Amino acid sequence: MPEAIDLRSLNSQQLAGFGLEQMAYIKKVQLAQGLTGFGIFSADGRPVAVAETMEMAEAVIRQNELEPVHIN
């Protein structure tokens, strides 16, 4: 079992990199011409890609061996 991490002990740089190699975030985004898409963001908040559907975003993330995390 992985060692537990006390997130309160991380500095801002460590916190920004937390989960960088394990997860990616999905968030609904507004695109041009009023269209809606699903943005894929790295754990540190950098935009990576946009997918047409939530399912497509999840598939892209899993294909890259990451765990998708939904943000409302």
N, CA, C and O atoms as a Maestro MAE file, in Angstrom:
{
 s_m_m2io_version
 :::
 2.0.0
}

f_m_ct {
 s_m_title
 :::
 protein
 m_atom[288] {
  # First column is atom index #
  i_m_mmod_type
  r_m_x_coord
  r_m_y_coord
  r_m_z_coord
  i_m_residue_number
  s_m_chain_name
  s_m_pdb_residue_name
  s_m_pdb_atom_name
  i_m_atomic_number
  :::
  1 25 0.850 -1.171 0.000 1 A "MET " " N  " 7
  2 3 0.000 0.000 0.000 1 A "MET " " CA " 6
  3 2 0.897 1.236 0.000 1 A "MET " " C  " 6
  4 15 1.884 1.286 0.734 1 A "MET " " O  " 8
  5 25 0.549 2.264 -0.845 2 A "PRO " " N  " 7
  6 3 1.359 3.488 -0.873 2 A "PRO " " CA " 6
  7 2 1.334 4.214 0.468 2 A "PRO " " C  " 6
  8 15 0.369 4.133 1.229 2 A "PRO " " O  " 8
  9 25 2.416 4.918 0.726 3 A "GLU " " N  " 7
  10 3 2.518 5.689 1.963 3 A "GLU " " CA " 6
  11 2 1.561 6.880 1.913 3 A "GLU " " C  " 6
  12 15 1.462 7.547 0.883 3 A "GLU " " O  " 8
  13 25 0.867 7.152 2.997 4 A "ALA " " N  " 7
  14 3 -0.058 8.284 3.078 4 A "ALA " " CA " 6
  15 2 0.724 9.590 3.092 4 A "ALA " " C  " 6
  16 15 1.807 9.675 3.672 4 A "ALA " " O  " 8
  17 25 0.159 10.609 2.443 5 A "ILE " " N  " 7
  18 3 0.781 11.925 2.385 5 A "ILE " " CA " 6
  19 2 -0.124 12.915 3.102 5 A "ILE " " C  " 6
  20 15 -1.325 12.973 2.840 5 A "ILE " " O  " 8
  21 25 0.455 13.691 4.005 6 A "ASP " " N  " 7
  22 3 -0.292 14.744 4.677 6 A "ASP " " CA " 6
  23 2 -0.226 15.975 3.772 6 A "ASP " " C  " 6
  24 15 0.796 16.660 3.725 6 A "ASP " " O  " 8
  25 25 -1.329 16.258 3.047 7 A "LEU " " N  " 7
  26 3 -1.339 17.359 2.091 7 A "LEU " " CA " 6
  27 2 -1.071 18.709 2.740 7 A "LEU " " C  " 6
  28 15 -0.603 19.633 2.075 7 A "LEU " " O  " 8
  29 25 -1.361 18.833 4.023 8 A "ARG " " N  " 7
  30 3 -1.121 20.099 4.723 8 A "ARG " " CA " 6
  31 2 0.358 20.415 4.839 8 A "ARG " " C  " 6
  32 15 0.730 21.571 5.044 8 A "ARG " " O  " 8
  33 25 1.209 19.401 4.709 9 A "SER " " N  " 7
  34 3 2.647 19.624 4.856 9 A "SER " " CA " 6
  35 2 3.331 19.992 3.540 9 A "SER " " C  " 6
  36 15 4.527 20.284 3.534 9 A "SER " " O  " 8
  37 25 2.594 19.984 2.424 10 A "LEU " " N  " 7
  38 3 3.190 20.290 1.127 10 A "LEU " " CA " 6
  39 2 3.265 21.796 0.899 10 A "LEU " " C  " 6
  40 15 2.351 22.533 1.272 10 A "LEU " " O  " 8
  41 25 4.354 22.247 0.288 11 A "ASN " " N  " 7
  42 3 4.431 23.655 -0.092 11 A "ASN " " CA " 6
  43 2 3.663 23.840 -1.404 11 A "ASN " " C  " 6
  44 15 3.209 22.853 -1.983 11 A "ASN " " O  " 8
  45 25 3.509 25.064 -1.883 12 A "SER " " N  " 7
  46 3 2.677 25.323 -3.061 12 A "SER " " CA " 6
  47 2 3.208 24.632 -4.314 12 A "SER " " C  " 6
  48 15 2.423 24.174 -5.144 12 A "SER " " O  " 8
  49 25 4.513 24.553 -4.461 13 A "GLN " " N  " 7
  50 3 5.092 23.884 -5.629 13 A "GLN " " CA " 6
  51 2 4.828 22.374 -5.570 13 A "GLN " " C  " 6
  52 15 4.488 21.770 -6.588 13 A "GLN " " O  " 8
  53 25 4.978 21.771 -4.411 14 A "GLN " " N  " 7
  54 3 4.712 20.346 -4.259 14 A "GLN " " CA " 6
  55 2 3.227 20.051 -4.480 14 A "GLN " " C  " 6
  56 15 2.874 19.052 -5.108 14 A "GLN " " O  " 8
  57 25 2.368 20.917 -3.966 15 A "LEU " " N  " 7
  58 3 0.929 20.724 -4.123 15 A "LEU " " CA " 6
  59 2 0.528 20.823 -5.586 15 A "LEU " " C  " 6
  60 15 -0.317 20.055 -6.046 15 A "LEU " " O  " 8
  61 25 1.120 21.758 -6.327 16 A "ALA " " N  " 7
  62 3 0.815 21.909 -7.749 16 A "ALA " " CA " 6
  63 2 1.179 20.657 -8.531 16 A "ALA " " C  " 6
  64 15 0.505 20.320 -9.505 16 A "ALA " " O  " 8
  65 25 2.232 19.965 -8.121 17 A "GLY " " N  " 7
  66 3 2.654 18.758 -8.811 17 A "GLY " " CA " 6
  67 2 2.022 17.478 -8.300 17 A "GLY " " C  " 6
  68 15 2.245 16.402 -8.856 17 A "GLY " " O  " 8
  69 25 1.229 17.593 -7.234 18 A "PHE " " N  " 7
  70 3 0.609 16.414 -6.637 18 A "PHE " " CA " 6
  71 2 -0.343 15.763 -7.636 18 A "PHE " " C  " 6
  72 15 -1.250 16.421 -8.145 18 A "PHE " " O  " 8
  73 25 -0.147 14.502 -7.914 19 A "GLY " " N  " 7
  74 3 -1.011 13.762 -8.823 19 A "GLY " " CA " 6
  75 2 -0.707 13.971 -10.285 19 A "GLY " " C  " 6
  76 15 -1.433 13.467 -11.142 19 A "GLY " " O  " 8
  77 25 0.349 14.702 -10.595 20 A "LEU " " N  " 7
  78 3 0.676 15.045 -11.974 20 A "LEU " " CA " 6
  79 2 0.788 13.814 -12.870 20 A "LEU " " C  " 6
  80 15 0.392 13.855 -14.034 20 A "LEU " " O  " 8
  81 25 1.317 12.742 -12.341 21 A "GLU " " N  " 7
  82 3 1.512 11.539 -13.144 21 A "GLU " " CA " 6
  83 2 0.434 10.491 -12.907 21 A "GLU " " C  " 6
  84 15 0.535 9.376 -13.419 21 A "GLU " " O  " 8
  85 25 -0.606 10.834 -12.132 22 A "GLN " " N  " 7
  86 3 -1.659 9.868 -11.846 22 A "GLN " " CA " 6
  87 2 -3.038 10.281 -12.343 22 A "GLN " " C  " 6
  88 15 -3.872 9.414 -12.604 22 A "GLN " " O  " 8
  89 25 -3.305 11.585 -12.481 23 A "MET " " N  " 7
  90 3 -4.671 12.000 -12.800 23 A "MET " " CA " 6
  91 2 -4.694 13.193 -13.735 23 A "MET " " C  " 6
  92 15 -3.715 13.926 -13.877 23 A "MET " " O  " 8
  93 25 -5.848 13.363 -14.370 24 A "ALA " " N  " 7
  94 3 -6.131 14.539 -15.183 24 A "ALA " " CA " 6
  95 2 -7.566 14.943 -14.882 24 A "ALA " " C  " 6
  96 15 -8.414 14.101 -14.586 24 A "ALA " " O  " 8
  97 25 -7.825 16.235 -14.963 25 A "TYR " " N  " 7
  98 3 -9.135 16.770 -14.623 25 A "TYR " " CA " 6
  99 2 -9.962 17.033 -15.866 25 A "TYR " " C  " 6
  100 15 -9.430 17.407 -16.912 25 A "TYR " " O  " 8
  101 25 -11.277 16.835 -15.747 26 A "ILE " " N  " 7
  102 3 -12.213 17.138 -16.816 26 A "ILE " " CA " 6
  103 2 -13.155 18.222 -16.314 26 A "ILE " " C  " 6
  104 15 -13.717 18.126 -15.223 26 A "ILE " " O  " 8
  105 25 -13.315 19.257 -17.136 27 A "LYS " " N  " 7
  106 3 -14.201 20.365 -16.767 27 A "LYS " " CA " 6
  107 2 -14.961 20.818 -18.010 27 A "LYS " " C  " 6
  108 15 -14.375 20.941 -19.086 27 A "LYS " " O  " 8
  109 25 -16.258 21.065 -17.869 28 A "LYS " " N  " 7
  110 3 -17.053 21.574 -18.981 28 A "LYS " " CA " 6
  111 2 -16.542 22.967 -19.334 28 A "LYS " " C  " 6
  112 15 -16.346 23.804 -18.454 28 A "LYS " " O  " 8
  113 25 -16.326 23.212 -20.632 29 A "VAL " " N  " 7
  114 3 -15.808 24.498 -21.098 29 A "VAL " " CA " 6
  115 2 -16.660 25.027 -22.245 29 A "VAL " " C  " 6
  116 15 -17.276 24.263 -22.988 29 A "VAL " " O  " 8
  117 25 -16.681 26.343 -22.370 30 A "GLN " " N  " 7
  118 3 -17.373 26.992 -23.475 30 A "GLN " " CA " 6
  119 2 -16.398 27.148 -24.635 30 A "GLN " " C  " 6
  120 15 -15.272 27.614 -24.461 30 A "GLN " " O  " 8
  121 25 -16.849 26.749 -25.819 31 A "LEU " " N  " 7
  122 3 -16.031 26.863 -27.020 31 A "LEU " " CA " 6
  123 2 -16.573 27.992 -27.898 31 A "LEU " " C  " 6
  124 15 -17.568 28.631 -27.557 31 A "LEU " " O  " 8
  125 25 -15.929 28.223 -28.999 32 A "ALA " " N  " 7
  126 3 -16.372 29.254 -29.937 32 A "ALA " " CA " 6
  127 2 -17.786 28.950 -30.428 32 A "ALA " " C  " 6
  128 15 -18.210 27.794 -30.452 32 A "ALA " " O  " 8
  129 25 -18.496 29.980 -30.813 33 A "GLN " " N  " 7
  130 3 -19.849 29.887 -31.367 33 A "GLN " " CA " 6
  131 2 -20.842 29.266 -30.390 33 A "GLN " " C  " 6
  132 15 -21.824 28.656 -30.814 33 A "GLN " " O  " 8
  133 25 -20.599 29.412 -29.085 34 A "GLY " " N  " 7
  134 3 -21.537 28.945 -28.077 34 A "GLY " " CA " 6
  135 2 -21.568 27.444 -27.847 34 A "GLY " " C  " 6
  136 15 -22.439 26.949 -27.132 34 A "GLY " " O  " 8
  137 25 -20.644 26.717 -28.434 35 A "LEU " " N  " 7
  138 3 -20.597 25.265 -28.245 35 A "LEU " " CA " 6
  139 2 -19.982 24.936 -26.893 35 A "LEU " " C  " 6
  140 15 -19.224 25.726 -26.331 35 A "LEU " " O  " 8
  141 25 -20.319 23.754 -26.381 36 A "THR " " N  " 7
  142 3 -19.770 23.277 -25.121 36 A "THR " " CA " 6
  143 2 -18.880 22.073 -25.401 36 A "THR " " C  " 6
  144 15 -19.210 21.230 -26.235 36 A "THR " " O  " 8
  145 25 -17.761 21.996 -24.708 37 A "GLY " " N  " 7
  146 3 -16.866 20.854 -24.801 37 A "GLY " " CA " 6
  147 2 -16.408 20.467 -23.415 37 A "GLY " " C  " 6
  148 15 -16.862 21.031 -22.421 37 A "GLY " " O  " 8
  149 25 -15.516 19.514 -23.350 38 A "PHE " " N  " 7
  150 3 -14.990 19.046 -22.073 38 A "PHE " " CA " 6
  151 2 -13.474 19.181 -22.099 38 A "PHE " " C  " 6
  152 15 -12.774 18.439 -22.788 38 A "PHE " " O  " 8
  153 25 -12.987 20.150 -21.327 39 A "GLY " " N  " 7
  154 3 -11.558 20.405 -21.270 39 A "GLY " " CA " 6
  155 2 -10.855 19.366 -20.421 39 A "GLY " " C  " 6
  156 15 -11.371 18.924 -19.394 39 A "GLY " " O  " 8
  157 25 -9.678 18.988 -20.864 40 A "ILE " " N  " 7
  158 3 -8.827 18.063 -20.119 40 A "ILE " " CA " 6
  159 2 -7.639 18.872 -19.615 40 A "ILE " " C  " 6
  160 15 -6.946 19.528 -20.393 40 A "ILE " " O  " 8
  161 25 -7.411 18.818 -18.305 41 A "PHE " " N  " 7
  162 3 -6.368 19.607 -17.665 41 A "PHE " " CA " 6
  163 2 -5.438 18.701 -16.880 41 A "PHE " " C  " 6
  164 15 -5.875 17.724 -16.271 41 A "PHE " " O  " 8
  165 25 -4.148 19.030 -16.897 42 A "SER " " N  " 7
  166 3 -3.195 18.274 -16.074 42 A "SER " " CA " 6
  167 2 -3.462 18.585 -14.608 42 A "SER " " C  " 6
  168 15 -4.194 19.520 -14.285 42 A "SER " " O  " 8
  169 25 -2.870 17.805 -13.736 43 A "ALA " " N  " 7
  170 3 -3.094 17.975 -12.299 43 A "ALA " " CA " 6
  171 2 -2.654 19.349 -11.808 43 A "ALA " " C  " 6
  172 15 -3.161 19.827 -10.793 43 A "ALA " " O  " 8
  173 25 -1.722 19.993 -12.504 44 A "ASP " " N  " 7
  174 3 -1.287 21.329 -12.095 44 A "ASP " " CA " 6
  175 2 -2.104 22.441 -12.759 44 A "ASP " " C  " 6
  176 15 -1.779 23.620 -12.617 44 A "ASP " " O  " 8
  177 25 -3.167 22.067 -13.487 45 A "GLY " " N  " 7
  178 3 -4.081 23.040 -14.060 45 A "GLY " " CA " 6
  179 2 -3.821 23.450 -15.495 45 A "GLY " " C  " 6
  180 15 -4.585 24.235 -16.057 45 A "GLY " " O  " 8
  181 25 -2.768 22.941 -16.098 46 A "ARG " " N  " 7
  182 3 -2.477 23.294 -17.494 46 A "ARG " " CA " 6
  183 2 -3.483 22.640 -18.433 46 A "ARG " " C  " 6
  184 15 -3.748 21.445 -18.307 46 A "ARG " " O  " 8
  185 25 -4.059 23.409 -19.390 47 A "PRO " " N  " 7
  186 3 -4.962 22.805 -20.368 47 A "PRO " " CA " 6
  187 2 -4.186 21.863 -21.285 47 A "PRO " " C  " 6
  188 15 -3.084 22.187 -21.729 47 A "PRO " " O  " 8
  189 25 -4.766 20.699 -21.567 48 A "VAL " " N  " 7
  190 3 -4.097 19.701 -22.384 48 A "VAL " " CA " 6
  191 2 -4.850 19.463 -23.694 48 A "VAL " " C  " 6
  192 15 -4.239 19.406 -24.761 48 A "VAL " " O  " 8
  193 25 -6.183 19.325 -23.613 49 A "ALA " " N  " 7
  194 3 -6.982 19.026 -24.804 49 A "ALA " " CA " 6
  195 2 -8.440 19.354 -24.517 49 A "ALA " " C  " 6
  196 15 -8.821 19.657 -23.386 49 A "ALA " " O  " 8
  197 25 -9.251 19.286 -25.580 50 A "VAL " " N  " 7
  198 3 -10.699 19.447 -25.457 50 A "VAL " " CA " 6
  199 2 -11.352 18.303 -26.211 50 A "VAL " " C  " 6
  200 15 -10.942 17.965 -27.322 50 A "VAL " " O  " 8
  201 25 -12.368 17.709 -25.604 51 A "ALA " " N  " 7
  202 3 -13.116 16.620 -26.223 51 A "ALA " " CA " 6
  203 2 -14.571 17.055 -26.411 51 A "ALA " " C  " 6
  204 15 -15.060 17.934 -25.702 51 A "ALA " " O  " 8
  205 25 -15.252 16.432 -27.370 52 A "GLU " " N  " 7
  206 3 -16.649 16.769 -27.631 52 A "GLU " " CA " 6
  207 2 -17.585 16.267 -26.540 52 A "GLU " " C  " 6
  208 15 -18.595 16.906 -26.245 52 A "GLU " " O  " 8
  209 25 -17.253 15.119 -25.937 53 A "THR " " N  " 7
  210 3 -18.122 14.525 -24.920 53 A "THR " " CA " 6
  211 2 -17.312 14.162 -23.678 53 A "THR " " C  " 6
  212 15 -16.089 14.032 -23.726 53 A "THR " " O  " 8
  213 25 -18.027 14.002 -22.567 54 A "MET " " N  " 7
  214 3 -17.392 13.578 -21.321 54 A "MET " " CA " 6
  215 2 -16.762 12.196 -21.506 54 A "MET " " C  " 6
  216 15 -15.652 11.943 -21.037 54 A "MET " " O  " 8
  217 25 -17.473 11.319 -22.184 55 A "GLU " " N  " 7
  218 3 -16.976 9.956 -22.395 55 A "GLU " " CA " 6
  219 2 -15.683 9.952 -23.201 55 A "GLU " " C  " 6
  220 15 -14.765 9.184 -22.914 55 A "GLU " " O  " 8
  221 25 -15.617 10.818 -24.214 56 A "MET " " N  " 7
  222 3 -14.410 10.906 -25.030 56 A "MET " " CA " 6
  223 2 -13.243 11.438 -24.197 56 A "MET " " C  " 6
  224 15 -12.117 10.954 -24.320 56 A "MET " " O  " 8
  225 25 -13.513 12.431 -23.353 57 A "ALA " " N  " 7
  226 3 -12.467 12.974 -22.480 57 A "ALA " " CA " 6
  227 2 -11.942 11.886 -21.541 57 A "ALA " " C  " 6
  228 15 -10.732 11.753 -21.356 57 A "ALA " " O  " 8
  229 25 -12.854 11.110 -20.950 58 A "GLU " " N  " 7
  230 3 -12.434 10.024 -20.056 58 A "GLU " " CA " 6
  231 2 -11.584 9.001 -20.799 58 A "GLU " " C  " 6
  232 15 -10.580 8.525 -20.270 58 A "GLU " " O  " 8
  233 25 -11.986 8.659 -22.033 59 A "ALA " " N  " 7
  234 3 -11.243 7.671 -22.815 59 A "ALA " " CA " 6
  235 2 -9.831 8.160 -23.120 59 A "ALA " " C  " 6
  236 15 -8.873 7.394 -23.017 59 A "ALA " " O  " 8
  237 25 -9.698 9.431 -23.495 60 A "VAL " " N  " 7
  238 3 -8.379 10.001 -23.797 60 A "VAL " " CA " 6
  239 2 -7.485 9.929 -22.567 60 A "VAL " " C  " 6
  240 15 -6.315 9.558 -22.660 60 A "VAL " " O  " 8
  241 25 -8.042 10.287 -21.419 61 A "ILE " " N  " 7
  242 3 -7.262 10.264 -20.181 61 A "ILE " " CA " 6
  243 2 -6.826 8.846 -19.843 61 A "ILE " " C  " 6
  244 15 -5.666 8.616 -19.501 61 A "ILE " " O  " 8
  245 25 -7.746 7.899 -19.938 62 A "ARG " " N  " 7
  246 3 -7.401 6.496 -19.610 62 A "ARG " " CA " 6
  247 2 -6.406 5.903 -20.597 62 A "ARG " " C  " 6
  248 15 -5.568 5.086 -20.216 62 A "ARG " " O  " 8
  249 25 -6.491 6.309 -21.876 63 A "GLN " " N  " 7
  250 3 -5.521 5.832 -22.869 63 A "GLN " " CA " 6
  251 2 -4.104 6.274 -22.519 63 A "GLN " " C  " 6
  252 15 -3.126 5.645 -22.922 63 A "GLN " " O  " 8
  253 25 -4.013 7.349 -21.774 64 A "ASN " " N  " 7
  254 3 -2.709 7.853 -21.340 64 A "ASN " " CA " 6
  255 2 -2.352 7.388 -19.939 64 A "ASN " " C  " 6
  256 15 -1.474 7.950 -19.284 64 A "ASN " " O  " 8
  257 25 -3.055 6.344 -19.490 65 A "GLU " " N  " 7
  258 3 -2.790 5.677 -18.219 65 A "GLU " " CA " 6
  259 2 -2.914 6.615 -17.011 65 A "GLU " " C  " 6
  260 15 -2.152 6.517 -16.049 65 A "GLU " " O  " 8
  261 25 -3.900 7.532 -17.085 66 A "LEU " " N  " 7
  262 3 -4.209 8.443 -15.990 66 A "LEU " " CA " 6
  263 2 -5.625 8.170 -15.520 66 A "LEU " " C  " 6
  264 15 -6.409 7.523 -16.215 66 A "LEU " " O  " 8
  265 25 -5.943 8.660 -14.354 67 A "GLU " " N  " 7
  266 3 -7.285 8.517 -13.792 67 A "GLU " " CA " 6
  267 2 -8.047 9.823 -13.983 67 A "GLU " " C  " 6
  268 15 -7.567 10.874 -13.558 67 A "GLU " " O  " 8
  269 25 -9.237 9.786 -14.616 68 A "PRO " " N  " 7
  270 3 -10.003 11.021 -14.784 68 A "PRO " " CA " 6
  271 2 -10.661 11.474 -13.484 68 A "PRO " " C  " 6
  272 15 -11.155 10.659 -12.706 68 A "PRO " " O  " 8
  273 25 -10.659 12.788 -13.262 69 A "VAL " " N  " 7
  274 3 -11.291 13.405 -12.110 69 A "VAL " " CA " 6
  275 2 -12.197 14.501 -12.641 69 A "VAL " " C  " 6
  276 15 -11.748 15.362 -13.398 69 A "VAL " " O  " 8
  277 25 -13.477 14.481 -12.251 70 A "HIS " " N  " 7
  278 3 -14.448 15.466 -12.738 70 A "HIS " " CA " 6
  279 2 -14.490 16.690 -11.838 70 A "HIS " " C  " 6
  280 15 -14.509 16.582 -10.612 70 A "HIS " " O  " 8
  281 25 -14.504 17.857 -12.473 71 A "ILE " " N  " 7
  282 3 -14.633 19.130 -11.743 71 A "ILE " " CA " 6
  283 2 -15.944 19.768 -12.196 71 A "ILE " " C  " 6
  284 15 -16.225 19.843 -13.392 71 A "ILE " " O  " 8
  285 25 -16.731 20.218 -11.247 72 A "ASN " " N  " 7
  286 3 -18.001 20.880 -11.613 72 A "ASN " " CA " 6
  287 2 -17.790 22.334 -11.844 72 A "ASN " " C  " 6
  288 15 -18.738 23.053 -12.159 72 A "ASN " " O  " 8
  :::
 }
 m_bond[287] {
  # First column is bond index #
  i_m_from
  i_m_to
  i_m_order
  :::
  1 1 2 1
  2 2 3 1
  3 3 4 2
  4 3 5 1
  5 5 6 1
  6 6 7 1
  7 7 8 2
  8 7 9 1
  9 9 10 1
  10 10 11 1
  11 11 12 2
  12 11 13 1
  13 13 14 1
  14 14 15 1
  15 15 16 2
  16 15 17 1
  17 17 18 1
  18 18 19 1
  19 19 20 2
  20 19 21 1
  21 21 22 1
  22 22 23 1
  23 23 24 2
  24 23 25 1
  25 25 26 1
  26 26 27 1
  27 27 28 2
  28 27 29 1
  29 29 30 1
  30 30 31 1
  31 31 32 2
  32 31 33 1
  33 33 34 1
  34 34 35 1
  35 35 36 2
  36 35 37 1
  37 37 38 1
  38 38 39 1
  39 39 40 2
  40 39 41 1
  41 41 42 1
  42 42 43 1
  43 43 44 2
  44 43 45 1
  45 45 46 1
  46 46 47 1
  47 47 48 2
  48 47 49 1
  49 49 50 1
  50 50 51 1
  51 51 52 2
  52 51 53 1
  53 53 54 1
  54 54 55 1
  55 55 56 2
  56 55 57 1
  57 57 58 1
  58 58 59 1
  59 59 60 2
  60 59 61 1
  61 61 62 1
  62 62 63 1
  63 63 64 2
  64 63 65 1
  65 65 66 1
  66 66 67 1
  67 67 68 2
  68 67 69 1
  69 69 70 1
  70 70 71 1
  71 71 72 2
  72 71 73 1
  73 73 74 1
  74 74 75 1
  75 75 76 2
  76 75 77 1
  77 77 78 1
  78 78 79 1
  79 79 80 2
  80 79 81 1
  81 81 82 1
  82 82 83 1
  83 83 84 2
  84 83 85 1
  85 85 86 1
  86 86 87 1
  87 87 88 2
  88 87 89 1
  89 89 90 1
  90 90 91 1
  91 91 92 2
  92 91 93 1
  93 93 94 1
  94 94 95 1
  95 95 96 2
  96 95 97 1
  97 97 98 1
  98 98 99 1
  99 99 100 2
  100 99 101 1
  101 101 102 1
  102 102 103 1
  103 103 104 2
  104 103 105 1
  105 105 106 1
  106 106 107 1
  107 107 108 2
  108 107 109 1
  109 109 110 1
  110 110 111 1
  111 111 112 2
  112 111 113 1
  113 113 114 1
  114 114 115 1
  115 115 116 2
  116 115 117 1
  117 117 118 1
  118 118 119 1
  119 119 120 2
  120 119 121 1
  121 121 122 1
  122 122 123 1
  123 123 124 2
  124 123 125 1
  125 125 126 1
  126 126 127 1
  127 127 128 2
  128 127 129 1
  129 129 130 1
  130 130 131 1
  131 131 132 2
  132 131 133 1
  133 133 134 1
  134 134 135 1
  135 135 136 2
  136 135 137 1
  137 137 138 1
  138 138 139 1
  139 139 140 2
  140 139 141 1
  141 141 142 1
  142 142 143 1
  143 143 144 2
  144 143 145 1
  145 145 146 1
  146 146 147 1
  147 147 148 2
  148 147 149 1
  149 149 150 1
  150 150 151 1
  151 151 152 2
  152 151 153 1
  153 153 154 1
  154 154 155 1
  155 155 156 2
  156 155 157 1
  157 157 158 1
  158 158 159 1
  159 159 160 2
  160 159 161 1
  161 161 162 1
  162 162 163 1
  163 163 164 2
  164 163 165 1
  165 165 166 1
  166 166 167 1
  167 167 168 2
  168 167 169 1
  169 169 170 1
  170 170 171 1
  171 171 172 2
  172 171 173 1
  173 173 174 1
  174 174 175 1
  175 175 176 2
  176 175 177 1
  177 177 178 1
  178 178 179 1
  179 179 180 2
  180 179 181 1
  181 181 182 1
  182 182 183 1
  183 183 184 2
  184 183 185 1
  185 185 186 1
  186 186 187 1
  187 187 188 2
  188 187 189 1
  189 189 190 1
  190 190 191 1
  191 191 192 2
  192 191 193 1
  193 193 194 1
  194 194 195 1
  195 195 196 2
  196 195 197 1
  197 197 198 1
  198 198 199 1
  199 199 200 2
  200 199 201 1
  201 201 202 1
  202 202 203 1
  203 203 204 2
  204 203 205 1
  205 205 206 1
  206 206 207 1
  207 207 208 2
  208 207 209 1
  209 209 210 1
  210 210 211 1
  211 211 212 2
  212 211 213 1
  213 213 214 1
  214 214 215 1
  215 215 216 2
  216 215 217 1
  217 217 218 1
  218 218 219 1
  219 219 220 2
  220 219 221 1
  221 221 222 1
  222 222 223 1
  223 223 224 2
  224 223 225 1
  225 225 226 1
  226 226 227 1
  227 227 228 2
  228 227 229 1
  229 229 230 1
  230 230 231 1
  231 231 232 2
  232 231 233 1
  233 233 234 1
  234 234 235 1
  235 235 236 2
  236 235 237 1
  237 237 238 1
  238 238 239 1
  239 239 240 2
  240 239 241 1
  241 241 242 1
  242 242 243 1
  243 243 244 2
  244 243 245 1
  245 245 246 1
  246 246 247 1
  247 247 248 2
  248 247 249 1
  249 249 250 1
  250 250 251 1
  251 251 252 2
  252 251 253 1
  253 253 254 1
  254 254 255 1
  255 255 256 2
  256 255 257 1
  257 257 258 1
  258 258 259 1
  259 259 260 2
  260 259 261 1
  261 261 262 1
  262 262 263 1
  263 263 264 2
  264 263 265 1
  265 265 266 1
  266 266 267 1
  267 267 268 2
  268 267 269 1
  269 269 270 1
  270 270 271 1
  271 271 272 2
  272 271 273 1
  273 273 274 1
  274 274 275 1
  275 275 276 2
  276 275 277 1
  277 277 278 1
  278 278 279 1
  279 279 280 2
  280 279 281 1
  281 281 282 1
  282 282 283 1
  283 283 284 2
  284 283 285 1
  285 285 286 1
  286 286 287 1
  287 287 288 2
  :::
 }
}
